[in-house]
């Protein structure tokens, strides 16, 4: 016979799942910051300075977001900044073409990034405008040296 009523077990399960999602988001945030730093360094060495600086700024903001979450454990600002930073990076990479014109591949990467940390209703309401926006943007001018 269970020691807790069913409602408390369901609430515990939801809390555990939410804690797991936050841990995964934090791991993704640190990994994204590291990868952006490494790809930014590659762009720097290839003399693609605007792209490198964009990735360096993203890396610093994402790492800062994760570090602030570690320190203060404020879930809502962490989630909002995580989603905002990933969305801005998505828009930048699609508009600029990213490294070696790989920006379009973010159309495959971005939806799971939005779906996993949000509910289905929020996923639909947030994903549709963000996926629609690149169709309205003009491509960024080619700013890399020849």
N, C-alpha and C positions, 0 to 999 in steps of 0.2 A: 504494500500500500504506500503510495507516495506521501512524503512528509510535507510537501507544499501543495496548496491548491493549484489547479490547472492554470489559472490566470497568472500566478506568480511565476510558474515555470515558463509560460509563453513569453512573459516580459523579460525573464532572464535570458531566454534564447535569443530574443530580439536584441537585447543589450550586447550579448556575446557576438552576434553577427555584426552589429554596428561597430564594436571594438575591432573586430577582424578587418572590416572594410577600412577603418581609419589606419590600421597598421599597414595594410596594403597600399593605401594612398600615400602614406608617409614614405614607404619604401620606394614607390614609383616616383615621388617627388625628389628624393635624394638621388635616385638613379638618373632621372631626367636632368637634374642639375649637373651631375658628373658627365653625362653624355654630351650635353650642350657645351660644357667647358672643353671637352676633348675635341668635339667637332669645330668649336670656335677656334681652338688652337690650330687645328688643321687649316681652317680658312685663313687665319692670320698668317700662317706660313706660306699659304698659296697667294697671299696679297689680296685677299677678298675682305678688306678691312670693315666695310659697313656690315657685312653678314657676320663677321667675327664679333664685332661689338654688340650686335643684336643678340647673338647667342650668349655672350658673356653677361649681358644685362639679365637675360632670362635666367641664366644659371644662378646668378646672385640673388635674384628675387625669389626663385623657387627654393633655393637652399635656406634663405632667410625665413621664408614662410614655414618650412619644416622645423627650423631651429626655434622659432617663436612658439610653434605648437608644442614642441618638446618642453619648452620652459613654462608656458602658461596653460597649456591643455585646453585652449578655447577651440571647440570643434567647429562652430559655425563660421568664424572668420577664416579658419584654415581651409575648410571646404570651398568657401566662396573664392578665396584667392587662388587656390589650386585650380578650380574650374576656369576662373578668369584668365590666369596665366596660360593654361593649356589652350584655351580658346584663342587668345591673342597670338600665341605661337603658331597655331593652326592657320589663322588668317594670314599671318606674315609669310609662312612657308608656301602656302598656296599662291599668294599674290606674287612672291618673289621667285618662286621656282625652287627655292632651297638650294642645297648643295647639289650640283650636277643635275639640276631640274628634277629633283625627287619630291618636290612639294606636293604634287598630285597624289602621291602615295599616302598622304595624311588623310585622304578621304576614306581610307581603309583602317587607319590607326585611330582616328579621332572618335568615331562612335563608341567603341568599347571604353575609351577613356571617360566619356560622358555617362555611359550607361551604368558602369560598375558602381560608382559612388553615389548614384542618384536612384530614385524610384522610377518606375516606368512612366508615370504621368509627368514628372519633372524632366525625364529624358526626352519625351516627345516635345514638350514645350520649349526646352532649351536647344535641342539639336536642330530642329527645323529652321529656326532663324539663322543659326550659325552656319549651317550647310547651304542656305539660300544666299547668304551674304557674298561669298566669293563669286557667284555668278553676276553680281552687280558691280564688283570691283574691276577696275582696269588693272592689268598686270603692271607691276612696278617696273620702272625703266631699268634697262640693263646697266648696272652700276659697277660691274667688276672690270678690272683692267684686262686688256687682251692678252 
